[in-house]
Amino acid sequence: MNDQWKTKLTLIERAKAEPEDIDTWDEFIKFYEPFIIMLLNKHKINISNRDDLCQIILLKIWKFISSYTKEKARFRTWLSTLIRNEIVTYINKANKDRQREFEYDKLDTNNKTKLEESIESEWQEHLTNLAFERLEKKFSENSMKVFTMSLEGYNTEDIAKKLELNKESVFVLRSKVKTAFKKEVENIRRHIEL
């Protein structure tokens, strides 16, 4: 084994043992950064994002190198897995961002009513979800099921049958939750819609 290879093995051990040692990390970065950049180029990561992604990968290495053990895998295998995971995460996020941009571009921004309707619809759903979260803490699971099923269009008889309740119980539970739901939505509106 030549001296250069021994030095690199020692470098990995030093990086594990002394994560706060700036000289060790500078040396580590000088050795491994070109490899990371080469991989990012090979995966066609655009130049404007490449350096940021390289920094993210180097930070992950710094954060997790103490968990590396040569008994589990060679360092190159460990490093390659970490880099691959970050590249996959980056590509998936970039694809989602492109999809969102595409969907936004498809919106007719000249037609403000459609955009406003979309925003209003999302806002109402958000308020409904907040109200449901709060109600779930106040009412039994059966009460919430009765209310949810009634919103889904089930009639009193079907709800009673599915939940093994009598019709009067279904009516009372639905009524109580519905009243509380309306109050909760109004309460949320008063506090967050200034």
Buried (B, 14 or more C-beta within 10 A) or exposed (E): EEEEEEEBEEBBEBBBEEEEEEEBBEBBBEEBBEEBBEBBEEBEBEEEEBEEBBEBBBEBBBEEBEEBEEEEEEBEEBBBEBBEEBBEEBEEEEEEEEEEEEEEEEEEEEEEEEBEEEEEEEEEEEBBEBBBEBBEEEBEEBBBBBBBBBEEEBEBEEBBEEBEBEEEBBBBBBEBBBEBBEEBBEEBEEEEEE
